[in-house]
Amino acid sequence: MIKVHSYESMGTYDGPGLRLVVFLQGCPFKCLYCANPDTIPFEGGTATEIEDIVSRAVNQKAFFGKRGGVTFSGGEPTVQAKELIGLVRRLKEEGIHVCIDTNGGIWNSYVEELLSLVDLVLLDVKQFNDGRHTELTGRSNSQTLKTAQWLEEHGKAFWMRYVLVPGISDFEEDIRALGEHFKNYKMIQRVEILPYHTLGVHKYETLGQEYTLKETPTNTPEQLDRAKALFDEYFDCAMMN
Ligand code: SF4
């Protein structure tokens, strides 16, 4: 059984083409800006049979076209790596392209097998500076960087995604350090900068939790231009909306 939080059909944001996005329950990070705070607790979600998810994906396969498929997001999908291995194998049998959207912070033999099976990894690097990463997420980024290295060494294609939060993850020194670290990675197919947004704030109110970034403004056009120019010194990157 897989603990599913929710689904999004025809997603265009999490991987190539049109995708069925399966949001899974549970995450060991606690990002201050998390847009889906209700996916963080390990309890909850709907226990779902593998074949129910396979059927849902097969029913939508005609819409996926050549590039689309299924993306597992969250929460943090690798929390359920052991259970996902069988599901990903079934989706591959059905000829469906599979992405996994991960913070890269969990590592064990199941995660290793899961990452070997998927077609593409969307690796969310929250901050390169470990101290600021810990302030932002509650965890060190050391495993995320090791996961990136594993992907590079094992020839697994990945996209790197970076949320640009004013005053938290937009420091030039940190972006330059990230660029220097990753600039020679051959398996990074794409780098996406995701502007900071506050779309999930109402969920904190519903959950009775405080949104600690309420004083943090969204990015100005100048901040976005500056960050894109910085990233472009190291990568051919895309600014998302
Ligand atoms: S890693 Fe993703 S799901 Fe987990 S807390 Fe951060 S933004 Fe939320």
Boltz pocket constraint, residues with backbone or C-beta under 6 A from the ligand:
constraints:
  - pocket:
      binder: B
      contacts: [[A, 27], [A, 28], [A, 29], [A, 30], [A, 31], [A, 33], [A, 34], [A, 35], [A, 36], [A, 37], [A, 39], [A, 40], [A, 74], [A, 75], [A, 76], [A, 103]]
      max_distance: 6.0
